[in-house]
Amino acid sequence: MDNNFSIILAKKLISVSDVATATGLSRTTLTNLYYRRSKNVSFTTLKILCDYLNVSLSELIEYVPIKKEGETA
């Protein structure tokens, strides 16, 4: 799964602190998401971020299935 949070912030010139202040989300949560250390992010958090950043969920995170051995496209 690809997390584009840091890329989106860079393009919009927004800091993690700005997002935390504006959304009320924990700075620790946002920092972990920024550095791709998060494993389980709640849907509520994702929705708040998508609304604040004005992006779709698929822009914020991207899921690419892992191909199993012997599987074809």
Backbone as CSV, one residue per row, in Angstrom:
resi,resn,N_x,N_y,N_z,CA_x,CA_y,CA_z,C_x,C_y,C_z
1,MET,0.841,-1.163,0.000,0.000,0.000,0.000,0.894,1.237,0.000
2,ASP,0.632,2.141,-0.885,1.408,3.379,-0.974,0.673,4.510,-0.267
3,ASN,1.399,5.253,0.523,0.875,6.372,1.285,1.455,7.647,0.669
4,ASN,0.605,8.502,0.154,1.056,9.718,-0.528,0.929,10.979,0.333
5,PHE,0.754,10.801,1.635,0.538,11.935,2.529,1.685,12.954,2.446
6,SER,2.914,12.491,2.536,4.058,13.416,2.505,4.163,14.128,1.156
7,ILE,3.852,13.431,0.088,3.900,14.037,-1.255,2.844,15.131,-1.391
8,ILE,1.647,14.854,-0.900,0.560,15.832,-0.976,0.901,17.069,-0.159
9,LEU,1.432,16.859,1.058,1.811,18.012,1.883,2.885,18.852,1.200
10,ALA,3.860,18.191,0.595,4.936,18.920,-0.087,4.382,19.745,-1.249
11,LYS,3.491,19.159,-2.041,2.916,19.877,-3.185,2.096,21.077,-2.752
12,LYS,1.412,20.942,-1.601,0.554,22.019,-1.116,1.280,22.968,-0.152
13,LEU,2.554,22.657,0.116,3.371,23.460,1.042,2.702,23.595,2.410
14,ILE,2.252,22.457,2.939,1.584,22.405,4.240,2.446,21.555,5.164
15,SER,2.568,21.976,6.410,3.346,21.205,7.378,2.440,20.275,8.181
16,VAL,3.053,19.280,8.800,2.310,18.366,9.668,1.658,19.155,10.805
17,SER,2.364,20.143,11.331,1.809,20.977,12.414,0.570,21.736,11.951
18,ASP,0.591,22.238,10.723,-0.575,22.933,10.177,-1.776,21.999,10.106
19,VAL,-1.545,20.774,9.649,-2.630,19.793,9.535,-3.166,19.443,10.922
20,ALA,-2.273,19.237,11.871,-2.690,18.895,13.235,-3.547,20.007,13.833
21,THR,-3.116,21.241,13.678,-3.856,22.380,14.219,-5.225,22.519,13.562
22,ALA,-5.276,22.385,12.255,-6.521,22.588,11.512,-7.526,21.446,11.692
23,THR,-7.029,20.224,11.886,-7.928,19.066,11.923,-8.188,18.533,13.322
24,GLY,-7.309,18.851,14.264,-7.443,18.299,15.606,-6.867,16.896,15.724
25,LEU,-6.269,16.388,14.648,-5.637,15.072,14.689,-4.312,15.168,15.430
26,SER,-3.932,14.100,16.076,-2.689,14.053,16.836,-1.483,14.264,15.919
27,ARG,-0.569,15.103,16.375,0.653,15.343,15.609,1.455,14.048,15.483
28,THR,1.424,13.217,16.511,2.123,11.925,16.474,1.539,11.027,15.384
29,THR,0.225,10.971,15.306,-0.445,10.177,14.274,-0.056,10.668,12.891
30,LEU,-0.087,11.977,12.706,0.237,12.553,11.407,1.708,12.355,11.049
31,THR,2.590,12.481,12.031,4.014,12.274,11.788,4.287,10.825,11.393
32,ASN,3.639,9.896,12.077,3.804,8.477,11.726,3.284,8.195,10.327
33,LEU,2.190,8.816,9.966,1.653,8.658,8.615,2.610,9.285,7.591
34,TYR,3.139,10.448,7.906,4.063,11.160,7.022,5.303,10.320,6.718
35,TYR,5.860,9.691,7.757,7.077,8.894,7.588,6.779,7.422,7.277
36,ARG,5.536,7.125,6.973,5.088,5.783,6.564,5.366,4.724,7.612
37,ARG,5.222,5.118,8.884,5.395,4.174,9.987,4.063,3.595,10.447
38,SER,2.963,4.167,9.988,1.636,3.716,10.408,1.236,2.439,9.699
39,LYS,0.672,1.524,10.457,0.187,0.265,9.890,-1.341,0.243,9.843
40,ASN,-1.982,0.821,10.860,-3.446,0.814,10.949,-3.957,2.225,11.168
41,VAL,-4.418,2.848,10.105,-4.964,4.196,10.186,-6.479,4.070,10.108
42,SER,-7.182,4.732,11.009,-8.643,4.603,11.032,-9.278,5.309,9.835
43,PHE,-10.460,4.832,9.468,-11.204,5.460,8.376,-11.564,6.899,8.732
44,THR,-11.825,7.147,9.999,-12.152,8.508,10.439,-10.981,9.448,10.175
45,THR,-9.782,9.011,10.515,-8.584,9.813,10.272,-8.398,10.070,8.778
46,LEU,-8.559,9.021,7.969,-8.409,9.166,6.522,-9.440,10.139,5.953
47,LYS,-10.683,10.050,6.439,-11.739,10.944,5.958,-11.421,12.400,6.314
48,ILE,-10.992,12.621,7.541,-10.638,13.984,7.969,-9.509,14.532,7.099
49,LEU,-8.497,13.719,6.841,-7.375,14.163,6.010,-7.820,14.443,4.572
50,CYS,-8.620,13.564,4.008,-9.098,13.769,2.641,-9.907,15.055,2.537
51,ASP,-10.782,15.285,3.508,-11.591,16.513,3.503,-10.717,17.751,3.632
52,TYR,-9.762,17.718,4.572,-8.892,18.869,4.783,-8.004,19.150,3.569
53,LEU,-7.430,18.095,3.007,-6.504,18.264,1.881,-7.216,18.365,0.536
54,ASN,-8.531,18.140,0.552,-9.340,18.189,-0.667,-8.823,17.211,-1.726
55,VAL,-8.613,15.973,-1.277,-8.166,14.893,-2.160,-9.060,13.677,-1.945
56,SER,-9.064,12.783,-2.910,-9.821,11.547,-2.757,-8.992,10.548,-1.949
57,LEU,-9.664,9.541,-1.428,-8.965,8.510,-0.674,-7.924,7.810,-1.539
58,SER,-8.251,7.600,-2.805,-7.298,6.923,-3.702,-6.078,7.789,-4.017
59,GLU,-6.201,9.105,-3.846,-5.033,9.976,-4.000,-4.152,9.927,-2.754
60,LEU,-4.789,9.781,-1.593,-4.057,9.753,-0.333,-3.346,8.418,-0.118
61,ILE,-4.063,7.332,-0.369,-3.456,6.010,-0.258,-3.803,5.199,-1.493
62,GLU,-2.889,4.350,-1.887,-3.086,3.527,-3.073,-2.779,2.085,-2.711
63,TYR,-3.697,1.198,-3.049,-3.486,-0.217,-2.779,-3.182,-0.941,-4.079
64,VAL,-2.051,-1.611,-4.091,-1.660,-2.423,-5.237,-1.511,-3.852,-4.722
65,PRO,-2.403,-4.765,-5.154,-2.328,-6.134,-4.649,-0.996,-6.801,-4.970
66,ILE,-0.544,-7.624,-4.073,0.678,-8.393,-4.277,0.296,-9.646,-5.058
67,LYS,0.995,-9.866,-6.149,0.729,-11.045,-6.972,1.269,-12.289,-6.284
68,LYS,0.446,-13.325,-6.287,0.879,-14.600,-5.722,1.709,-15.328,-6.765
69,GLU,2.588,-16.181,-6.297,3.460,-16.933,-7.202,2.615,-17.750,-8.182
70,GLY,2.957,-17.647,-9.462,2.251,-18.389,-10.495,1.015,-17.684,-11.011
71,GLU,0.675,-16.539,-10.458,-0.512,-15.791,-10.871,-0.171,-14.917,-12.073
72,THR,-1.088,-14.829,-13.018,-0.884,-13.971,-14.184,-1.750,-12.737,-14.060
73,ALA,-1.429,-11.747,-14.858,-2.172,-10.484,-14.824,-3.555,-10.720,-15.300
